[in-house]
Amino acid sequence: MTRKIFLVLHVFAVFGWTIAYGQETPAALKKQKTFCNPMDLNYRFQPRGIKAFREAADPVITRYRGKYFLFASHSGGYWYSDSMLDWKYIPIKSLPIENYAPDVLVKGDTVYYTASTHKKGYIYYSTNLFEDNWKPMSKIFPLTYSDPHFFKDDNGKVFLYSGSSDIEPITVVELDDNMQPLGEPVAMIGHNGAEHGWETFLDANKKEKNGFNEGAWMTKYNNKYYLQYASPATEEKTYADGVYISDSPTGPFKYETYSPFSYKPGGFVGGTGHSSTFEDKQGNYWHVSTLVITNRSRVERRLGLFPASFDKDGVLRTYTAFGDYPTTVPDKKINFEKESLFKGWMLLSYDKKAKASSFVREFPVENAFDEDIRTWWSADSGNKGEWLSVELDNNVTINAIQVNFADNDSNLRSDSTVDLAYCYRILASDDQKSWRVVVDKSNNTRDACHEYIELDAPLRAKYIKIENIRIPDGKFSIYDLRIFGIRKGKVPQEVKDFDVNRNTDSRRATVKWAKDNSATGYVVNYGVEVNKRYTSYMVYNCNSVELTGLNKDLPYYVSIDAFNESGIIKGKRTVIVK
């Protein structure tokens, strides 16, 4: 009897949906196995600034009691997750949470917390990260510091690295059992922009001025100490991480010429500096980084999570090529020499024909499909019914959708009490006449300004439309509506014909190739060894790129991959530039 009642109710539920929307039931959403950068988090509106903006930066991920905990600047709290796919937020008031660049150290059941200081203060501790009950240590810490990082060696010794300056070096000091310094800080990393092009200022590293060397992080691997640091500045798309290596946590350190090892100046969102490197539960390495928007404010930033590894020679690398496309979180140890966590779903929506219910002149509809998080489309209002649609190629299969809300004309601040959830529907059509709902967020309760949706089943459609139900404030606006999957068809031709010319300033080189109209974009791969072309630069709809962050007078090996909505063709030809 119970089963019959359930079936009747189920039929009425489905029938009710059909009456309400005139279409079939939306596809169910499974538990996701992939994610897409920027990370899908409730980035906090900030308490200051002329324009409303969201921010999170300077991330740290650590494992504690079987879970991952994520800390980031100016976030009002921190997050935890079982799998790094579904993050839950804990607001915190018992910490100096408004200080920049937090870091934590796990020692047994106790977690220690600090952040950048402007005056002498306390290190805090907790034995339960799920409670807002952090307490200061009994003794004030006698030093001031910026961008601090704790490192605990295998022998139990603890060190504090710090530094964020275009003049002062990154330093280290050992701490005792009470988290107090044993002596004075010692310089570890100075500035060397004249040799390391990526450390010089501005987006294209073109200002002969020291960048800010900052965001130190230490990783020990095979008895070697990898001291990582960021440069040149957090507001630049060339924000990156380099590394020095030593046999001791206090040096002397040697600069690794494959730096920067974490670099992403191209694609939808750039900048992969001020990061932390950590192991997951399966023993795979990851690199969680700062991503930059810096439009409404110099510190308008997001977070990105990227696979990382050490190769057989101990070279540390971060996989940023296709780093803002869907990526798998594995449930096993991965051999990165043979396997990739890139899901293989290509971007189907770049530069496609689009329409909208309305638009503001300075924020046209094409901005929502230009693969640039620094631009956006905005409707005239935030009213229910505003919509944005895109026409895809024929023969495409859709696997995932990322909606990046832009909060145009929002006046929200961190103390705003309004509901911050975006409520919307995503519809699909083959003819723009008959629409079916494929994602229904009409009753959404999550604050998710970069919501990533992995569909339960592949979707075939020619047109995709997002329709506003409700937004927190301002106008219905989207940085980019990004649609991922595969188009049935041919990949581009292999890039064989290209030139690399080293500039008079050997920290720069220009790469040019013959453009293939069947290619959506290209990934230029390069490195200081022929089989270690680990650095990459993604570009769309062009046939040249200037590499501005090279190390002076070193040879570089370059290859080019081409891609479109049907897949990627790896470039087999390698050019050496001396």
C-alpha positions as CSV (number, residue, x, y, z in Angstrom):
1,M,0.0,0.0,0.0
2,T,2.8,2.4,0.9
3,R,4.5,1.7,-2.4
4,K,1.3,2.5,-4.3
5,I,0.9,5.8,-2.5
6,F,4.5,6.7,-3.2
7,L,4.1,6.0,-6.9
8,V,0.9,8.1,-7.1
9,L,2.5,11.0,-5.4
10,H,5.5,10.7,-7.6
11,V,3.3,10.8,-10.7
12,F,1.5,13.9,-9.4
13,A,4.8,15.6,-8.6
14,V,6.1,15.0,-12.2
15,F,2.8,16.0,-13.7
16,G,2.7,19.1,-11.5
17,W,6.1,20.2,-12.8
18,T,5.0,19.7,-16.4
19,I,1.9,21.9,-15.8
20,A,3.9,24.6,-14.1
21,Y,6.6,24.9,-16.7
22,G,5.2,23.3,-19.8
23,Q,8.3,21.1,-20.2
24,E,9.9,18.0,-18.9
25,T,11.3,17.5,-15.4
26,P,14.8,19.1,-15.1
27,A,17.7,16.8,-15.1
28,A,18.7,15.6,-11.6
29,L,22.1,16.7,-10.3
30,K,24.4,14.0,-9.0
31,K,27.1,14.3,-6.4
32,Q,29.8,16.2,-8.2
33,K,33.2,14.6,-8.9
34,T,34.7,17.6,-10.6
35,F,35.1,21.3,-9.8
36,C,35.9,24.4,-11.8
37,N,38.0,27.5,-10.8
38,P,37.3,30.0,-9.4
39,M,36.4,27.8,-6.4
40,D,32.7,27.6,-5.7
41,L,32.6,29.5,-2.3
42,N,30.6,32.2,-0.6
43,Y,33.2,34.9,-1.2
44,R,32.4,37.7,1.3
45,F,31.4,41.2,0.4
46,Q,33.9,43.5,1.9
47,P,33.3,46.2,4.6
48,R,35.1,48.9,2.7
49,G,35.6,50.3,-0.8
50,I,33.8,52.8,-3.0
51,K,32.1,50.0,-4.9
52,A,30.8,46.7,-3.4
53,F,33.2,43.8,-4.1
54,R,33.9,40.3,-2.9
55,E,37.3,39.0,-1.8
56,A,39.2,36.0,-0.7
57,A,43.0,35.6,-1.1
58,D,46.2,34.2,0.4
59,P,44.7,30.7,0.9
60,V,45.8,27.9,3.2
61,I,44.4,24.4,3.1
62,T,45.3,22.0,5.9
63,R,44.0,18.6,7.1
64,Y,42.6,18.3,10.6
65,R,40.7,15.3,12.0
66,G,40.1,13.8,8.6
67,K,38.8,17.0,7.0
68,Y,40.2,19.7,4.8
69,F,40.1,23.2,6.3
70,L,40.5,26.3,4.1
71,F,41.6,29.7,5.5
72,A,41.7,32.9,3.4
73,S,42.1,36.6,3.9
74,H,39.2,38.8,4.7
75,S,36.6,36.0,4.6
76,G,35.1,36.4,8.1
77,G,35.7,32.8,8.9
78,Y,36.9,29.6,7.2
79,W,35.6,26.5,5.4
80,Y,35.9,22.8,5.8
81,S,35.2,19.8,3.5
82,D,35.4,16.0,3.3
83,S,36.4,15.9,-0.3
84,M,37.4,19.5,-1.5
85,L,34.3,19.5,-3.6
86,D,31.7,20.7,-1.1
87,W,32.9,23.4,1.2
88,K,30.9,24.4,4.4
89,Y,31.5,27.8,5.9
90,I,32.1,28.6,9.6
91,P,31.9,32.3,10.6
92,I,34.4,33.3,13.2
93,K,34.6,36.2,15.7
94,S,37.2,34.9,18.2
95,L,40.1,35.6,15.9
96,P,41.6,38.8,14.4
97,I,39.8,37.7,11.3
98,E,40.2,41.0,9.4
99,N,44.0,40.7,9.3
100,Y,45.4,39.6,5.9
101,A,47.3,36.4,5.1
102,P,46.2,33.9,7.7
103,D,48.2,30.7,8.4
104,V,47.7,27.7,10.7
105,L,49.8,25.0,12.2
106,V,48.5,21.6,13.3
107,K,50.4,20.1,16.3
108,G,48.5,17.0,17.5
109,D,45.0,18.1,18.5
110,T,45.9,21.8,18.7
111,V,45.8,24.2,15.8
112,Y,47.7,27.5,16.0
113,Y,46.6,30.6,14.0
114,T,48.3,33.8,13.0
115,A,48.0,36.4,10.3
116,S,49.8,39.6,9.2
117,T,50.3,42.1,12.1
118,H,50.7,45.8,12.2
119,K,51.9,45.6,15.9
120,K,52.9,43.0,18.3
121,G,50.1,40.6,19.1
122,Y,49.2,37.1,20.0
123,I,49.2,33.7,18.3
124,Y,45.9,32.0,18.8
125,Y,45.1,28.3,19.4
126,S,42.1,26.0,19.2
127,T,41.4,22.3,19.9
128,N,38.1,22.3,18.0
129,L,37.9,24.1,14.7
130,F,34.2,23.6,14.5
131,E,33.7,26.0,17.4
132,D,34.2,29.7,17.5
133,N,36.3,29.5,20.6
134,W,39.9,30.5,19.6
135,K,42.1,31.7,22.5
136,P,45.3,33.8,22.6
137,M,48.5,32.3,23.9
138,S,49.4,33.4,27.3
139,K,52.4,35.4,26.1
140,I,52.4,38.1,23.5
141,F,54.5,37.4,20.4
142,P,57.5,39.9,20.5
143,L,57.8,40.4,16.7
144,T,55.7,41.9,13.9
145,Y,55.5,40.2,10.6
146,S,53.6,40.0,7.3
147,D,52.4,37.1,5.3
148,P,53.4,34.6,8.0
149,H,53.8,30.9,7.5
150,F,54.4,28.2,10.1
151,F,56.4,25.1,9.1
152,K,56.9,22.0,11.4
153,D,59.7,19.8,10.4
154,D,59.8,16.0,10.9
155,N,61.8,16.4,14.1
156,G,59.2,18.6,15.6
157,K,61.0,21.9,15.2
158,V,58.8,24.8,14.2
159,F,59.8,27.8,12.0
160,L,58.0,31.0,11.1
161,Y,58.6,32.5,7.7
162,S,57.4,35.9,6.8
163,G,57.7,38.9,4.4
164,S,55.8,41.0,2.0
165,S,57.9,43.8,0.6
166,D,59.5,45.2,-2.6
167,I,62.6,46.0,-0.4
168,E,62.8,43.7,2.6
169,P,63.6,40.0,2.2
170,I,61.6,37.0,3.2
171,T,62.9,35.8,6.6
172,V,62.7,32.8,9.0
173,V,63.0,32.4,12.7
174,E,62.7,29.2,14.8
175,L,60.0,29.0,17.5
176,D,60.1,27.2,20.8
177,D,57.5,24.9,22.3
178,N,55.5,27.9,23.4
179,M,55.5,29.4,19.9
180,Q,58.0,32.1,20.9
181,P,61.0,33.1,18.7
182,L,64.4,31.6,19.4
183,G,66.5,34.6,18.3
184,E,66.0,37.1,15.5
185,P,64.6,36.5,12.0
186,V,67.2,35.7,9.3
187,A,67.0,36.8,5.7
188,M,66.2,33.9,3.2
189,I,65.0,35.4,-0.1
190,G,65.8,38.8,-1.5
191,H,64.8,40.6,-4.7
192,N,66.3,39.8,-8.1
193,G,64.0,41.2,-10.8
194,A,67.0,42.0,-13.0
195,E,67.6,38.2,-13.4
196,H,64.0,36.8,-12.9
197,G,61.7,38.6,-15.3
198,W,58.6,37.3,-13.5
199,E,59.5,39.3,-10.4
200,T,59.3,42.7,-12.1
201,F,56.2,44.8,-11.7
202,L,52.9,45.3,-13.7
203,D,50.8,42.8,-15.6
204,A,53.3,42.3,-18.4
205,N,56.3,42.6,-16.1
206,K,57.3,45.8,-17.9
207,K,58.1,48.2,-15.1
208,E,61.7,48.0,-13.9
209,K,60.7,47.9,-10.3
210,N,60.9,45.2,-7.7
211,G,57.8,43.2,-7.3
212,F,56.5,42.3,-3.8
213,N,58.2,39.0,-2.8
214,E,55.7,37.6,-0.3
215,G,53.5,34.7,0.7
216,A,56.2,32.3,1.8
217,W,55.3,28.6,2.0
218,M,57.6,25.6,2.9
219,T,57.1,22.0,1.6
220,K,59.5,19.2,2.5
221,Y,59.9,16.5,-0.1
222,N,62.5,13.7,-0.2
223,N,64.5,15.5,2.5
224,K,64.7,18.7,0.4
225,Y,63.1,22.0,1.6
226,Y,61.1,23.9,-1.0
227,L,60.7,27.5,0.0
228,Q,58.0,29.0,-2.2
229,Y,57.2,32.7,-2.6
230,A,55.0,34.9,-4.7
231,S,55.7,37.9,-6.9
232,P,55.3,40.6,-8.4
233,A,52.0,41.9,-7.0
234,T,48.6,40.5,-6.0
235,E,46.7,42.7,-8.5
236,E,48.5,41.4,-11.6
237,K,47.5,38.4,-13.8
238,T,51.2,37.5,-13.8
239,Y,51.1,36.9,-10.1
240,A,53.0,33.7,-9.6
241,D,55.0,31.5,-7.3
242,G,58.7,30.6,-7.5
243,V,60.8,28.3,-5.4
244,Y,64.2,28.0,-3.7
245,I,65.5,24.7,-2.5
246,S,67.8,23.8,0.4
247,D,69.0,20.8,2.5
248,S,67.9,22.8,5.6
249,P,64.8,24.8,6.6
250,T,67.1,27.8,7.3
251,G,69.1,27.6,4.2
252,P,71.3,28.4,2.4
253,F,68.7,28.3,-0.5
254,K,69.3,27.9,-4.2
255,Y,67.0,29.5,-6.7
256,E,65.3,27.0,-9.0
257,T,65.4,28.2,-12.6
258,Y,62.2,26.5,-13.6
259,S,60.5,29.2,-11.5
260,P,57.8,30.4,-11.6
261,F,56.4,26.9,-11.1
262,S,52.8,28.2,-10.5
263,Y,51.9,30.6,-13.3
264,K,48.6,31.4,-15.1
265,P,48.5,34.8,-16.9
266,G,45.9,33.7,-19.5
267,G,42.5,32.1,-19.6
268,F,39.3,33.1,-17.9
269,V,40.9,34.1,-14.6
270,G,44.6,34.6,-14.0
271,G,47.2,34.9,-11.2
272,T,48.3,31.9,-9.2
273,G,50.4,33.5,-6.5
274,H,50.5,33.5,-2.7
275,S,49.5,29.9,-2.4
276,S,49.9,26.8,-0.2
277,T,51.0,23.4,-1.3
278,F,49.5,20.4,0.5
279,E,48.8,16.6,0.3
280,D,45.3,15.2,0.0
281,K,44.2,12.1,1.8
282,Q,45.4,9.9,-1.1
283,G,48.9,11.4,-1.2
284,N,48.4,13.7,-4.2
285,Y,49.8,17.2,-4.0
286,W,47.7,20.3,-4.6
287,H,48.4,24.0,-4.9
288,V,45.6,26.5,-3.7
289,S,46.3,30.0,-5.0
290,T,45.1,33.6,-5.2
291,L,43.3,34.5,-8.5
292,V,42.8,38.1,-9.5
293,I,40.0,40.2,-10.8
294,T,41.1,43.6,-9.4
295,N,38.4,45.6,-11.2
296,R,36.3,47.3,-8.4
297,S,39.3,47.2,-6.0
298,R,43.0,46.3,-6.1
299,V,42.2,43.4,-3.7
300,E,39.2,42.0,-5.5
301,R,40.3,38.4,-5.7
302,R,39.2,34.8,-5.8
303,L,40.7,31.3,-5.0
304,G,41.9,28.6,-7.4
305,L,42.8,24.9,-6.7
306,F,45.3,23.2,-9.0
307,P,46.9,19.7,-9.1
308,A,50.6,19.8,-8.3
309,S,53.4,17.2,-8.3
310,F,57.1,16.6,-8.0
311,D,58.6,14.9,-11.0
312,K,61.3,12.1,-10.8
313,D,64.0,14.7,-10.5
314,G,62.2,16.6,-7.7
315,V,61.0,19.5,-9.9
316,L,57.9,21.0,-8.4
317,R,55.1,21.9,-10.9
318,T,51.6,23.1,-10.8
319,Y,49.1,22.1,-13.6
320,T,47.5,25.4,-14.7
321,A,46.9,24.6,-18.4
322,F,43.1,24.3,-18.6
323,G,43.2,25.2,-14.9
324,D,39.9,27.0,-15.1
325,Y,38.2,24.1,-16.9
326,P,36.5,21.1,-15.0
327,T,39.0,19.2,-13.0
328,T,38.5,15.8,-11.3
329,V,39.2,15.2,-7.6
330,P,40.6,11.7,-7.5
331,D,39.9,9.0,-4.9
332,K,43.3,7.4,-5.4
333,K,47.0,8.2,-5.7
334,I,47.6,9.6,-9.2
335,N,50.7,9.1,-11.4
336,F,50.9,12.6,-12.9
337,E,53.5,11.4,-15.4
338,K,50.8,9.3,-17.1
339,E,47.4,10.6,-15.8
340,S,45.7,14.0,-15.8
341,L,42.9,15.4,-13.6
342,F,41.7,17.6,-16.4
343,K,38.3,16.1,-17.2
344,G,38.5,16.7,-21.0
345,W,35.3,18.8,-21.2
346,M,36.0,21.7,-23.5
347,L,34.5,25.2,-23.3
348,L,31.5,25.3,-25.7
349,S,30.4,28.9,-25.1
350,Y,33.4,31.1,-26.0
351,D,32.7,33.9,-28.5
352,K,29.3,32.5,-29.5
353,K,26.2,34.4,-30.6
354,A,24.2,35.6,-27.7
355,K,21.1,37.5,-26.7
356,A,19.7,39.1,-23.6
357,S,16.5,40.5,-22.3
358,S,18.4,43.9,-21.9
359,F,21.8,45.2,-21.4
360,V,23.7,48.3,-20.1
361,R,25.7,49.9,-22.9
362,E,29.1,49.6,-21.2
363,F,28.3,45.9,-20.3
364,P,27.2,44.3,-23.6
365,V,26.1,40.7,-24.0
366,E,29.3,39.5,-25.7
367,N,31.2,40.2,-22.4
368,A,29.5,37.1,-20.9
369,F,31.3,34.8,-23.4
370,D,34.7,36.5,-23.8
371,E,36.6,34.3,-21.3
372,D,37.7,37.4,-19.3
373,I,36.6,37.7,-15.6
374,R,37.5,41.4,-15.7
375,T,34.5,42.2,-18.0
376,W,30.8,41.3,-17.6
377,W,27.3,41.6,-19.1
378,S,24.7,43.4,-17.1
379,A,20.9,43.6,-17.6
380,D,19.1,46.9,-17.1
381,S,17.7,45.6,-13.8
382,G,17.7,42.9,-11.2
383,N,14.1,42.1,-11.9
384,K,12.7,38.6,-12.2
385,G,12.6,37.5,-15.8
386,E,15.8,39.1,-17.0
387,W,17.6,36.5,-19.1
388,L,20.8,35.7,-21.1
389,S,21.0,33.1,-23.9
390,V,23.7,31.7,-26.1
391,E,23.7,29.7,-29.4
392,L,26.1,26.8,-29.3
393,D,27.6,24.9,-32.3
394,N,25.8,21.9,-33.7
395,N,26.4,18.4,-32.3
396,V,27.5,19.4,-28.8
397,T,27.1,17.5,-25.6
398,I,26.9,19.5,-22.4
399,N,28.3,18.1,-19.2
400,A,28.7,21.1,-16.9
401,I,27.8,24.8,-16.5
402,Q,29.5,27.5,-14.5
403,V,27.6,30.7,-13.7
404,N,29.8,33.6,-12.6
405,F,27.7,36.4,-11.1
406,A,29.1,39.9,-11.4
407,D,27.0,41.8,-8.8
408,N,26.8,44.9,-11.1
409,D,25.6,48.0,-9.2
410,S,25.4,46.1,-5.9
411,N,25.7,48.1,-2.7
412,L,26.2,45.2,-0.3
413,R,28.8,45.1,2.4
414,S,29.9,42.5,4.9
415,D,27.3,43.6,7.4
416,S,24.4,43.5,5.0
417,T,21.5,41.3,6.3
418,V,19.9,40.5,3.0
419,D,19.6,36.9,1.6
420,L,22.8,36.4,-0.5
421,A,21.5,33.5,-2.6
422,Y,21.1,33.8,-6.4
423,C,17.9,32.2,-7.6
424,Y,17.6,31.3,-11.3
425,R,16.8,28.7,-13.8
426,I,18.8,27.3,-16.7
427,L,16.8,26.2,-19.8
428,A,17.8,24.4,-23.0
429,S,16.3,24.5,-26.4
430,D,16.9,23.2,-30.0
431,D,14.8,25.9,-31.7
432,Q,14.4,28.9,-29.2
433,K,10.7,28.2,-29.1
434,S,10.4,25.2,-26.9
435,W,12.4,25.4,-23.7
436,R,13.0,22.8,-21.1
437,V,14.4,23.4,-17.6
438,V,17.7,21.6,-17.0
439,V,18.8,23.3,-13.8
440,D,16.3,24.8,-11.3
441,K,17.8,27.0,-8.6
442,S,14.5,28.9,-8.0
443,N,14.7,28.1,-4.3
444,N,18.4,28.3,-4.0
445,T,19.7,29.0,-0.5
446,R,23.5,29.1,-1.1
447,D,25.6,32.2,-1.6
448,A,27.4,30.9,-4.6
449,C,28.7,33.7,-7.0
450,H,30.7,31.2,-9.0
451,E,28.3,28.3,-9.0
452,Y,29.5,25.2,-10.8
453,I,27.0,22.5,-11.8
454,E,28.0,19.1,-13.0
455,L,25.0,17.6,-14.8
456,D,23.8,14.1,-13.9
457,A,23.4,13.1,-17.5
458,P,24.9,14.6,-20.7
459,L,22.7,17.2,-22.3
460,R,22.1,17.8,-26.0
461,A,21.0,21.3,-26.9
462,K,21.6,24.1,-29.4
463,Y,20.6,27.0,-27.1
464,I,21.2,27.6,-23.4
465,K,19.4,30.3,-21.4
466,I,19.7,31.5,-17.8
467,E,16.7,33.3,-16.4
468,N,16.7,35.4,-13.3
469,I,14.4,34.6,-10.4
470,R,16.1,36.7,-7.7
471,I,19.5,38.3,-7.0
472,P,20.8,39.7,-3.7
473,D,21.2,43.3,-4.9
474,G,22.0,45.4,-8.0
475,K,21.5,44.2,-11.5
476,F,21.3,40.7,-12.9
477,S,24.8,40.4,-14.3
478,I,27.3,37.7,-15.3
479,Y,31.1,37.8,-15.8
480,D,30.8,34.7,-18.0
481,L,28.2,31.9,-18.5
482,R,30.6,29.0,-19.2
483,I,29.3,25.8,-20.7
484,F,31.5,22.7,-20.9
485,G,31.3,19.5,-22.9
486,I,32.3,18.1,-26.2
487,R,31.4,19.0,-29.8
488,K,31.4,16.1,-32.2
489,G,34.0,17.0,-34.8
490,K,37.7,17.3,-35.6
491,V,40.3,18.8,-33.3
492,P,42.5,21.6,-34.8
493,Q,45.6,20.9,-36.8
494,E,48.9,20.4,-35.0
495,V,50.9,23.6,-34.6
496,K,54.2,22.8,-36.5
497,D,55.0,26.2,-38.0
498,F,56.0,28.7,-35.3
499,D,58.9,31.0,-34.3
500,V,60.3,32.1,-31.0
501,N,62.4,35.3,-30.9
502,R,64.2,36.3,-27.8
503,N,64.1,40.1,-27.2
504,T,67.1,42.2,-26.5
505,D,66.1,41.8,-22.9
506,S,66.5,38.1,-22.6
507,R,63.8,38.0,-19.9
508,R,61.3,38.3,-22.7
509,A,60.5,36.3,-25.9
510,T,57.8,36.6,-28.6
511,V,56.1,33.4,-29.9
512,K,54.3,33.6,-33.3
513,W,52.5,30.8,-35.2
514,A,50.3,30.3,-38.2
515,K,46.7,30.8,-37.1
516,D,44.2,27.9,-37.7
517,N,40.6,29.0,-38.1
518,S,39.4,25.7,-36.6
519,A,41.2,26.4,-33.3
520,T,39.5,28.2,-30.5
521,G,42.8,28.9,-28.7
522,Y,46.3,27.7,-27.9
523,V,48.4,26.7,-24.9
524,V,52.1,27.8,-25.2
525,N,54.2,25.4,-23.1
526,Y,57.8,26.2,-22.2
527,G,60.6,25.4,-19.8
528,V,64.4,25.4,-19.2
529,E,64.6,21.7,-20.2
530,V,63.3,20.0,-23.3
531,N,61.2,17.4,-21.4
532,K,60.1,19.8,-18.6
533,R,58.0,22.3,-20.5
534,Y,55.9,22.8,-17.3
535,T,55.0,26.5,-17.6
536,S,52.0,27.4,-19.8
537,Y,50.2,30.4,-21.2
538,M,46.7,30.1,-22.6
539,V,45.4,32.5,-25.3
540,Y,42.2,32.7,-27.3
541,N,41.7,33.8,-30.9
542,C,45.2,35.0,-31.7
543,N,48.5,33.7,-33.1
544,S,51.1,35.3,-30.9
545,V,52.1,35.8,-27.3
546,E,54.8,37.6,-25.5
547,L,56.5,35.6,-22.7
548,T,57.5,38.3,-20.2
549,G,58.6,36.3,-17.1
550,L,61.7,34.4,-18.3
551,N,64.9,34.0,-16.4
552,K,67.8,36.0,-17.9
553,D,70.2,34.3,-20.3
554,L,68.8,30.8,-19.9
555,P,67.7,28.7,-22.9
556,Y,64.0,27.9,-23.2
557,Y,62.2,25.1,-25.0
558,V,58.8,25.9,-26.4
559,S,55.9,23.9,-27.9
560,I,52.3,24.8,-28.7
561,D,49.1,22.9,-28.2
562,A,45.9,23.9,-30.1
563,F,42.3,23.3,-29.0
564,N,38.7,23.8,-29.9
565,E,35.3,22.5,-28.7
566,S,36.2,19.0,-29.9
567,G,39.5,18.6,-28.1
568,I,43.2,19.2,-27.9
569,I,46.0,18.5,-30.3
570,K,49.4,18.3,-28.6
571,G,52.3,20.1,-30.3
572,K,55.1,17.6,-31.0
573,R,57.5,20.2,-32.4
574,T,59.8,21.9,-29.8
575,V,61.8,25.1,-30.6
576,I,64.8,26.0,-28.5
577,V,65.5,29.7,-27.9
578,K,68.9,30.6,-26.6
